[in-house]
Amino acid sequence: MPLNQLADDGRVACFSVSAAAVPGAMPRVLEVFAKESLTPTRWTSTVEGQRLTIDIQMAGLPVDRTDYFAAVIGAMPMVEQVLTSAKSLTPA
């Protein structure tokens, strides 16, 4: 299935990225999604001192793709940690 046809419409993948606050960090993280023709549903970033925190949400992203993106982002030299979680858009 092409990545632009996301499989799980009710699942929202959440990424929390901790990285060095260097100029190239944000565009390199965003590029991981852009290369797959995906736009994050939500993106927030905060810089505190030398630390950059990026929180990303991607609606409809399957578990295997979530794991793949986390591994790619985590391999970047300026990234210290990538945490993932998921939430549901459908009421319980």
C-alpha positions, 0 to 999 in steps of 0.5 A: 500500500502506498504511504499516502494511503494510510491504513488505520484512520482511527489511530494517531501516532505520536512522536516525542523527539529530544534533540540538540537545538541546532538549526538543521534539526527541525527540517531534517525531522520533517524531511523524514515524513516529507520524503514519504509525501506525508504531512504531520497532523500536528507539530509543536516544538520547544527550545529550552537552552541547548535542548529541542523538543519536537512533538509530532502527531500523524493520524492514520499511521500504522504501527509498522510505519510508526516504528520505521519513522522513529528508527530513522529519526533516532539515527540522526546524529543530533537526536538523543531520544525518540519516544512513541505512543498512539491514541485513538480518534474514535471514542472508547 
